[in-house]
Amino acid sequence: MATFLVEGGTPLKGTLEPQGAKNEALQVICATLLTCENIVIDNIPEISDVLKLMEILKGLGVEVERFSRGSYRFNARTVDVGYLKTATYAKQAASLRGSVMIIGPLLTRFGLGFIPQPGGDKIGRRRIDTHLTGLQKLGVSFLFDAQNQWYSATAKRLQGEYMMLDEASVTGTANIVMAAVLAEGITTIYNAACEPYVQQLCKMLVSMGAKISGIGSNLLTIEGVNGLSGCTHRILPDMIEVGSFIGLAALTASEITIKNVGLEHLGIIPASFRRLGIKVEQHADDLIIKDTWHYEIENYIDGSIMTIADAPWPGLTPDLLSVFLVVATQAKGSVLIHQKMFESRLFFVDKLIDMGAQIILCDPHRATVIGLNREHCLRGTKMTSPDIRAGIALLIAALSAEGKSKIDNIDQIDRGYENIETRLNQIGAKITRI
């Protein structure tokens, strides 16, 4: 297990460019199982979660060829569904939550699928009912082995159906869409997630010959086709990494230019940081963050404390609330951070309190941050990364803190951020991996 040693308190200066979007990569790589023709995907982030998924595909018999960093060819002409019954697969899939998205493509193409209870971040209960219920609507039969936490699924040719999802799940929507594109008849999905990741998946499937309308809305209509062809696809910049870099610049009072951010796909992320008083300038497809020594949180028009909360797209992504929380610790003013989706994601704040932050954890979903207004620096300390997003928030806090910090379990950060210490050290950070 790797550790970061961080020497904080030094402003950074330079240019960063976001990697490809992790959440999109996991979806579109699973979609390569839908055709026997070649698919080329560019701008794939070479992070541990994505590399694990590619190992699963290789185990299934998919040809995976690396052309260059981030550029890969996939060919699923030959797929060994029996691999899903092996102990190796069980171990791989249990360590990667995104592995659940292979089941939709496998069921619609081969009529068979097995998957263990998926793993991933320990941020509270993360059910997969949306996936299972949606696939059942299409004609899939599931059996659950409670003792081994294992799902088996079978289906003849799937049949299109109307469904309303019980939650606008990104991965659930993706899984159902991938199953529906080869189903017989028309599938209508209401309350579908419409994040850029899902939009990109749908656009890729359309380029392969799928018939999908309503892309970008919460109502998707899919007319099943008999087969799909190959394609070339490029993954968007990772909006979570863009937001993380904005937060990094703000808390460390740095001047950072973020290049090629995919501005039209960032939604309200830049505007939400501006509500904290952060100056976020737009120049073409770049963002410049500077003059952040002093930033003041807005209040509501009646003077009450502002709330920043996650919401389905086009609302604010829950993956950035940990960053917003840590940025608020040095602002002038107070803010309520409301993490609606996951009940354990705010538990990392005890480490920030140890560093000198003024935070009241109201309950598992809400924390009130009283900004220090730079009157007191955070203090370096020893901490452990509990999940990807809390991990990057703690790294940002450590870089702003006075003194040295030690962050254990940084494998969690590696799951979502590629070569993060190398990239940040190039603009003046002092991070050592041991």
ABEGO torsion letter per residue (X at the ends): XBBBBBBBGBBBBEBBBBBBBAAAAAAAAAAAAABABBBBBBGBBBBAAAAAAAAAAAAAGBBBBBABBGBBBBBAABBBAAAAABAAAAAAAAABAAAAAAAAAAAAAAGBBBBBBBBEBBAEBBBAAAAAAAAAAAGBBBBBBAAAGBBBBBBBBBBBBBBBBABBBAAAAAAAAAAAAABBEBBBBBGBBABAAAAAAAAAAAAAGBBBBGBGBABBBBBBBABBBBBBBBBBBBAAAAAAAAAAAAAAGBBBBBBGAGAAAAEAAAAAAAAAGBBBBBBEABBBBBGAABBBBBBBAAGBBBBBBBBBOABBBAAAAAAAAAAAAABBEBBBBBBAABAAAAAAAAAAAAAGBBBBBABAABBBBBBAGGABBBBBBBBBBABAAAAAAAAAAAAABBEBBBBBGAAAAAAABBGAAAAAAAAGBBBBBX
